[in-house]
């Protein structure tokens, strides 16, 4: 189901935020044309050598690539023809860079007045931090989010590029809203979104706690209240448990582990006490879970209806029976690069998931075809 089949997106994006926003639209069926620098393309292409790194592959499926140097008149004309045929334009440069490249909003709106123009920045288009360089870790830190996912002792940055990916998702949502409005009014919009704004909104729970009750949340605030745990098992694998608030889940955990006597322990007998004594509870259960394999514990927890899951690594997760049932892993073959496997988009429209994907393009893979399309369009 390609919901956005008749929508064309021109992406002048690099690294993650812009390409991620365009990928979400491509996953929904939009014709996304990625405009890249001749010879080198998106810098993410060469993040691990070559021009087809896994970093680049992650955010550039379902797109077509054309290499253009807009300082060359012929290429500038192609770029302008692309804009005249587009519904959406996405860029993620620092403020002022797109204008220097001839891709500012005023330039493009003269060509296409109904264009939805999306500009993604680090800190916004005005203010004292406007021109600061921003990457994922910077945005996580500036929004207050990094402190929630950093070990309180021996701190170091961990985890994936959340701020980049999340900003891309927010940008895609904003673009869809602008397209919906344009369908009624015929008027294009400029969408500005910064990584700081996106991550601050994503961190909403932390700010709400601060404004409402004066609580400054830390890395363990949410896991303590939600009674979330991760335990290592005898085979070195992990299981994750989330008890939340219903007493039946705590009681199920005791049943599954043979620890019913803990129900009488005043440290754990009711939820608020378990929150206050979570370290002691973890200390108690850690050696118990080390006595059996992960499969054993998952079977026991399932029988006791305890919310849980194996804490999978990437080489395991998509082999889970439910992941296979949902057909999360999808593959396609690239004529030059060979097999490409990824995770499909999460949408199912009218009960049907979209299992068809295009592999990420090699640099300028579709340049000739796109130029030919534009020539035919001008000839009509």
Secondary structure by P-SEA (a helix, b strand, c coil): ccccccbbbbbcccccaaaaaaaaaaaaccbbbbbbcccccccccccccccccaaaaaccccbbbbbbccccaaaaaaaaaaaaaccbbbbbccccccccccccaaaaaaaccccbbbbbbccccccccccccccaaaaaaaacccccccccccccccccaaaaaaaaaaaaaaaaaaaaaaaaccbbbbbbbcaaaaaaaaaaaaaaaaaacccccccaaaaaaaccccccccccbbbbbbbcccaaaaaaaaaaacccccccccccccaaaaaaaaaaaaaaaccccccccaaaaaaaaaaaccccccccccccccccaaaaaaccbbbbbbccccbbbbbccccccccccccccccccccccaaaaaaaaaaaaaac
